[in-house]
Amino acid sequence: MIRGDILLKVLLLLLLPFAGLGQGRTWEIAVAGGTVHNFRTPLLIEQHYADNIELDAKYRTEPFSPPVYYDVRVSTWQDEKGWELKFTHHKLILDNLPPEVQRFSITEGFNLLTLICAWSFKGFAWSVGGGIVITHPESTIRQQLYPENKGIFNAGYYISGPTLEAAMAKRYYFADRWFILGEGRVTASYVGVPVANGEAKVSNIALHGLLGVGIKIVN
């Protein structure tokens, strides 16, 4: 079980690059939605006293079904270079269920919390970075339901593994400070999530297309 104080320490670590930033910066806040293509990736389910389940997993996201897919970010820029802190509510639902698996999904959040280094080049914002995946696994395997009242604050959430991302974004200003944000992003994540009497090892490679709105705050 991952404690809440560990989550707090991780959040503080991700916020360190924002500490002590100098004057002359601009700040942005943006919110976006979008759609996702998940590539097939290996899934391994291990349970005590049972054979392992291995498959080439096919996931769907259902980005517009509650809880919807969304992205929230805070960015700071200076001299064409910047930092971004992103929270992306991604979702995974296993499509090709084997006979032993009645349900396997991470829909209350395959949440990507990332710290991003960005730079402006030829009118686009390019970025790379990484962070952690906070999951809320829901599964029934061999008729055994995994309870969703464990983990962080007994709310079913776990810090489950690392994630990396690379992205290209474009901002279209329609007012003095307001802009429309379009972004293409690729993410690669690897996590371990609990299941009844065991653990599932989940890898995810996804292509994200996002569209949203933001505001620039001049320092």
C-alpha positions in Angstrom: 0.0 0.0 0.0 1.4 3.4 -1.0 1.0 6.1 1.7 -0.3 9.6 1.1 3.0 11.1 2.5 4.9 9.4 -0.3 2.6 11.0 -2.9 3.2 14.4 -1.3 7.0 14.0 -1.5 6.8 13.1 -5.1 4.7 16.2 -5.8 7.2 18.4 -4.1 10.0 16.8 -6.1 8.2 17.6 -9.3 7.7 21.2 -8.3 11.3 21.8 -7.5 12.2 23.2 -10.9 9.5 25.9 -10.4 11.1 27.1 -7.2 13.2 30.2 -7.3 12.5 31.0 -11.0 13.5 34.5 -11.9 11.6 37.6 -13.1 10.6 38.3 -16.7 8.8 35.0 -17.1 5.3 34.4 -18.5 3.0 31.8 -16.9 0.2 29.8 -18.6 -2.6 27.7 -17.4 -4.4 25.4 -19.9 -7.1 22.7 -19.9 -7.6 20.2 -22.8 -9.5 17.1 -23.8 -8.8 14.7 -26.6 -8.5 11.2 -27.9 -5.9 8.5 -27.6 -4.7 5.5 -29.7 -3.2 2.8 -27.5 -0.7 0.5 -29.2 -0.7 -3.2 -28.4 1.6 -3.9 -25.5 2.5 -6.9 -23.2 0.3 -7.6 -20.1 1.4 -10.0 -17.4 -1.0 -11.0 -14.6 0.5 -13.0 -11.7 -1.6 -14.6 -9.0 -0.5 -16.8 -6.2 -1.1 -20.5 -6.8 -2.3 -20.0 -10.4 -0.7 -19.9 -13.8 0.4 -16.6 -15.1 -1.7 -14.9 -17.7 0.2 -13.3 -20.6 -1.2 -11.6 -23.6 -0.6 -8.9 -26.2 -3.0 -6.4 -24.7 -5.4 -4.3 -26.8 -6.7 -1.3 -24.8 -9.4 1.3 -25.6 -9.7 4.6 -23.8 -13.3 5.8 -24.4 -12.2 9.4 -23.9 -15.6 11.0 -24.0 -17.3 8.6 -21.6 -17.3 9.5 -17.9 -14.9 9.8 -16.3 -13.6 11.7 -19.4 -10.1 12.0 -20.6 -8.6 15.4 -19.8 -5.3 17.3 -19.4 -4.4 20.2 -17.0 -1.1 22.0 -17.1 0.8 24.9 -15.6 3.6 26.3 -17.8 6.3 29.0 -17.4 8.4 30.4 -20.2 11.5 32.6 -20.5 13.7 33.2 -23.6 11.9 30.6 -25.7 12.5 27.9 -23.0 10.1 26.6 -20.5 8.9 24.1 -17.9 5.5 22.5 -17.7 3.8 20.5 -14.9 1.0 18.3 -16.5 -1.7 16.1 -15.1 -3.3 13.9 -17.7 -6.3 11.7 -16.8 -5.7 8.8 -19.2 -7.8 5.6 -19.1 -7.2 1.9 -20.1 -9.9 -0.7 -20.7 -8.7 -4.2 -21.8 -10.5 -5.2 -25.0 -9.2 -8.7 -25.7 -10.2 -10.3 -22.4 -8.9 -13.9 -22.0 -11.2 -16.5 -20.5 -9.7 -16.1 -17.0 -10.3 -12.3 -16.9 -13.8 -11.0 -16.4 -12.8 -7.3 -16.2 -9.5 -5.4 -16.3 -9.5 -1.6 -16.5 -7.8 1.5 -15.1 -10.5 4.1 -15.8 -10.8 6.2 -12.6 -7.3 7.1 -13.7 -4.2 5.9 -15.5 -3.1 9.3 -14.4 0.1 10.8 -15.8 1.8 13.4 -13.6 4.8 14.7 -15.5 7.4 17.4 -15.4 8.3 18.7 -18.9 11.2 20.6 -20.4 9.9 22.7 -23.4 11.4 24.9 -26.0 10.0 27.0 -28.9 11.2 26.3 -32.4 9.6 27.5 -35.7 6.3 28.4 -34.1 5.8 25.2 -32.2 6.4 24.2 -28.6 8.5 21.0 -28.4 8.8 19.1 -25.2 10.2 16.0 -23.5 9.9 14.8 -19.9 8.7 12.2 -17.5 7.0 11.5 -14.2 4.9 9.0 -12.4 1.7 7.1 -13.1 -1.0 7.2 -10.4 -3.5 4.4 -11.1 -6.9 3.3 -9.9 -7.1 -0.4 -11.0 -10.4 -2.2 -11.3 -10.3 -5.9 -12.0 -12.1 -9.3 -11.6 -9.8 -12.2 -12.4 -10.8 -15.9 -12.1 -14.0 -14.5 -10.5 -12.0 -12.8 -7.8 -12.8 -9.1 -7.4 -10.0 -6.7 -6.3 -11.4 -4.2 -3.7 -11.2 -0.6 -4.7 -11.0 0.8 -1.1 -7.2 0.3 -0.6 -4.2 2.3 -1.6 -3.7 6.1 -1.1 -6.2 7.4 1.5 -8.1 4.1 1.0 -9.5 5.5 -2.2 -8.1 2.9 -4.6 -5.2 4.9 -5.9 -1.5 3.8 -6.2 1.8 5.3 -7.3 2.5 2.5 -9.8 5.4 3.3 -12.0 7.2 5.7 -14.4 6.1 7.4 -17.6 8.0 9.3 -20.3 6.6 11.6 -23.0 7.5 13.7 -26.0 5.1 16.2 -27.6 4.7 19.0 -30.1 2.2 21.8 -29.5 0.8 24.9 -31.2 -0.9 27.9 -29.6 -3.3 30.0 -31.6 -4.1 33.3 -29.8 -7.7 34.6 -30.3 -7.4 37.4 -27.7 -4.7 39.3 -25.9 -3.9 36.5 -23.5 -6.3 33.7 -24.4 -5.2 30.9 -26.8 -6.3 27.6 -28.3 -3.9 24.8 -27.6 -3.4 21.9 -30.0 -1.0 19.1 -29.1 0.2 15.7 -30.4 1.9 13.6 -27.7 3.4 10.1 -27.4 3.7 8.5 -23.9 5.4 5.3 -22.7 4.5 4.0 -19.3 5.2 0.8 -17.2 3.3 0.1 -14.0 2.6 -2.7 -11.6 -1.0 -2.7 -10.2 -2.5 -5.0 -7.6 -5.1 -7.6 -8.5 -6.8 -10.2 -6.3 -4.0 -12.4 -4.9 -1.3 -10.9 -7.1 -0.2 -8.2 -9.4 -0.5 -7.1 -13.0 2.4 -5.7 -15.0 1.1 -3.2 -17.5 2.9 -1.4 -20.2 1.3 1.3 -22.3 2.5 3.2 -25.4 -0.1 5.8 -26.5 -0.5 8.5 -29.1 -2.5 11.4 -27.7 -4.3 14.2 -29.7 -5.4 17.1 -27.5 -7.3 20.3 -28.0 -8.0 22.9 -25.3 -7.9 26.5 -24.2 -5.5 28.4 -22.0 -4.5 31.8 -20.7 -1.2 33.6 -20.5 -0.3 35.4 -17.3 2.4 37.9 -17.7 4.8 38.2 -14.7 
